[in-house]
Amino acid sequence: MRIAVISVTEQGDSVAEKISLSYSIDLFSKSNTEGFDINSISKLCMEDYEAVIYVTSTGIAVRSIAPYIKSKVIDPAVIVIDCTGRFAISLLSGHLGGANKLTLEIAKSIGAMPIITTASDNLGFLAPDLLAKENGLEIQDLTKVKSIAALLVAGKKVGFLDEETRIKLPVGYEATNLNTYEGLVCVTNKDKINLSNSQVLKLIRKNIILGIGCKKNYDSEKMLNQVCEVLREYNIDKQAIKCISTVEVKRDERAILNLSQALKCEVEIWGINEVKEVQHKYIGSDFVEKTIGVRVVCEPCVELSGGELLSAKLNIEGMTICIGRYKEELS
């Protein structure tokens, strides 16, 4: 975690020095930074650092970060520590940014009292956004995070369902009679789920691999539309795609690269010889072998990426696609 510390007094510099004994920090101090301007420094730190610690008053910190706050999904953790080092306050991005956790750790390291104001932490239940962060899940709708958290704070029963039963029931949630509760948190990789609760928050498990092959210079928009149609057919949420897996001759295929950007996933490339080692398990083509050196692309690539097939190979207008799921997710 890249941590910036902003100090406006010599006493604050002493606090920063204590923090530096336990953490690697970049210090921006009024005492030793030429042309110190807290607004420009705050802008830099909010954009480039994962955590920003103000050794200032809370008022200075709030006014300094206000123009640069964007979203709880991307804002860094912001912590305020008074110049005597007595109190450490989690100010912004307590859950997704990790400010609450970092505040507790830093307070312990410098002997300060941690101040956490997040309702879920103080009431003893796991907030849905923190549940997502701790388990590497994607949040489908941030507005529903607020709705579910509000139900929990109000003492309402909220159901929890992990369709793959990999996450232990979190504190504060219920696991029986799920449709009877006003709110529900569902961990899934599905696009549509059949639940009747008035508030359903999907936390999406990114465990899907797409094996893809195609003709040279394939149309990007056409590929995206066809992949989205396949995902709808198999009821797979687009956010569940973790990886597109293909062969090395498609490394620079624009349609595949654009697809990875659209789906916000990585591309994994496999060599010809690696594909050849496993291609005998699947139905291949003499034409494909003559063209690119292997008999089949999508299924071997899913296997090489650590997946197990959820679909057969689909041939769609000059491209092939199959869906896989990471094997560790099947246990």
N, C-alpha and C positions, 0 to 999 in steps of 0.2 A: 504494500500500500504506500503510495507516494503521499507524504504528509508535509503540509506547509504550516509553519507557525508564524503568526503576525503579532509583534509586540510593539507597544508604543511607549514603554517606560523601561528604565534600567532594572526595576524590580521584576518586570515582565521578562526581561532577558534572563534573569536568574531562574525563573520558572521554566523557560525554554531550555536552559542548560540542563535542568533536572530531567526534563522529558527526553532530551537527547541521549541520556545515559541508557535508556531502554529502547528508544526508537530512532531510526534514521530520519532526520528532518531537514527541511530547507527553511532557514530562519530569515524572515524579513523584519528587520528591526529598525525602528526610528533612530536608534542610537548609532547604528553603523551602516545604514543603507543610504547611499548618496541620492538626493532628490526624492526622498521617501514620500510617496503619495498613496495613502491608504485605499483610495478608490481604484486607481489603476492596478495596484497590487492585489486587491480583492478580486478584480475582474480576471486577472491572470490566474490566481489560485483557484477560483471557482471553475475555470475552464480546464485547467491543466492538472489539477491534483484530485486525488480520491478522498482526501480528508484535509480540512482547513481548521486550524486551532487559533482562536483569537485569545491572546492574553491581554484582555481589555475589559471594559464594562460591557454588559449585555447590549446597552443602547448603541454603543459604537459598532459592535458586531452586526446588529440588526440593520442599521442604516447602511453599513458597508456592503452587505450581501444582497440587500433588497433588489437592486436593479438587475441582478444576475441570477436570480432564482428562476428556474425553468420548469422542472417537473421532478416529482419524487423518484421517478425512474432513473434520471440521469444526474440529479444534483449530488454533489459530494457530501460526505458527512461534515457537519459543522459543529464545533465544540467551542464553548467559551469558558475560560479559566480566569479567575480574578488575579490581580497582580501579586497577591500574597500567596497564591497557590492553595487557598483554603477550600474553594468550591470548583468543581468541574461540571459544567452544564451541557447536556446534550441538546443542541438547539435546532438542528435541521437534519433530515434524512436519518431518523433514528433507526429504522428497520432496514429498508433497502440499501441505504448508504452505509449502514453499520455504525452510526454515531453512538447509539446506546451501548453497544458492546465495547467500542473503543473508549468511550467515556469511563466505563467501569474499570477497564484495564489501566488507563492512564491515571485515574484517581488513585488506584492501588499503588501504582509505581511511584507517585510523588507525594503520597500521604494526604490526598484531598478527599473531600466528601462528594461523592457522585450525586448529581441531581438529574433524575429521569422523570419526565412529566407525562410520558406516553401512557394512556389509560390502560392498555392491554398489559403492559409490563407491571403496572402497579396493582392491577386486579388479578394477576396471576394466570391469565390465559395467553395462548400463543396467537398473536395477530396473524391474519391470513397472508399479509405481505411478507412477514417474517417467515412464516411456514413455507412460502414459495422460495424465498431466498435460501433457506437452510437446506432445501431439497432439490435445488437446481431446476425449479419449475417456472414456466412462463405464466404471467398473469394475463388472462384474456381481457379483463375490463377493470381498470383501476377504480371506476365509480362504484363498482360492486364490492370492492375491497372495503370502501368506506361504509357501505350499507351493512355488510356482514359484521364489521367491527362494531358498528353502532348497536346491532342486535346483541352482540356479546356483552358490550358495556351495560346495556339495559337489562341484562340478566335473562335474556331470551334463550331458548334452546336452539342451537345450530347444529345441524347434522354434518358428518364428515364421511366421505366415501372415497377410498382409493381403489380404483377398479382393478389394480394389480396387487392390492394388499401388501404393498412394500413399506408403507409408512405407518408407524405405530400411532394409534389414536391420540391426537394432541390433547393437551389439557384444556378443558373448557368446552369440548365438543361431544356430540352424541353419535352413536353408531347403529342404533336400532330405530325402527319405525321412521325411516328417513323422510318419507313423503308427508309426515305429519308436522314437520317443523317449518317455520316461516322462512328460515334461511338454510342453505346447504353449500358446503364447499366440496367440489368434486374434482379429484385428480384423475386426469384422463388424457388420451391422445385422440379422442373422437371429436368429430365436428359437431354432431348432434347427439344429445343425451336425453333419454326419456325419463324426466323427473318433473314432478308437478309443483315443487316449491315455488313460492312467489319470488324469492331471491336465490338464484343459483350462481355461484362463482366458480368458473372453471379455472383450475390450475393445470397447465398443460405440460405433460411430460414429453421432453424432446428425446424420443427414442426411435425415430423412424429414419430409415435409410431409403433413398431412391436410387436404384440402379438405372442408368440411362445411357443409351447409345443412339446415334442418329447419323443421317447423311451429312456430308460436308456442307458448311454454310447454311445450316438449317435456320428457318425463320424464327426469331426470338419470340415474337408475340404468339405465333402458332404453337410453339412448344409450351409456353406458359399456360395458354388456354387449355391445351390438351392435358397437361399435368394436373391442373386444377380440376378438370372434369374427372380424371381418374381418382383423385383424392376424394371428391364428393361421392363417387360411386362406392368407394371402400370406406366411407365415413371417417376419413382421417383429417384432423385439423391441420391447416397449413403451418401453424406455429410448432407442430410436433416434429417437423422435418429438421433433423440435426445435420444430415450429410447427404450430398449427392455424390455417388460413387461411379467412376467411369474409367476408361482406359487411356493410356498416355497419349495416344494419337488425337484424343479429343481435349487435350490440355488447354488449347487456345480456342476451342469452339465457342464463338460468341454467344450462341443461344444458351449453352449450359452455364456460362459465366453470368449472363444476365438473369437466368433462372435462379442461381444461387443468391444473387442480390435481392431479387424479388421475394424469395422465401427466407432471406436472412439466415442462410446456413452455409456451411463450409463445403468445399469440393475436395474429394479425396481421389487421387490419381493412382492407378495401378499399372505396372509395366506389362509389356507383352508376355514376357516369360512367366510372370506371376499368374497372369490370367490362364496361360496354357497349362499350368499345373493343376487347375481345378475345372477347366472347361469341359472335360470328358463327362462330367456329371449332368450336363445339360444338352439340350438339343441345339445343334449349331447349324451353320450355313456355309457351304463351299464358297458362295459369292462373298460373304463377309470376310472369310479367311483370306481370300485372294486380294481383297481390297485393303484390309488393315492388319492382317497377320494373325488374327485369332478368329475362332469360329463363332463365338458368342460373347457379348459384352456385359449386359446388365446383371444377369444372375451371378456369374462368377465374381463380379465387382462387389455385389452385396455380401457375398460370402467372405471375400477378402477383407471387407470392412468390419467383419465381426457380426454379421446379421444372419438371421434365419428368415426365409422367404414367407411372406404373408400372401403373396399373389404369384400367379404364374407370369411368365413373360407376355407382355401385351405388345402387339405390333400395330402401330398407329401412324399411318401416312408418312413413312420414312423415318420413324423413330421407334425405339423399343424402350419399354419401361417395366420395372417390377418393383414391388414394395417389400421392404424387409424391416425387421425390428431387431435391435441389438440383443444378442443372446443372453447377456447378463440380466436383461430386463424380463426374460421369459422364465427365470428360475423361481 
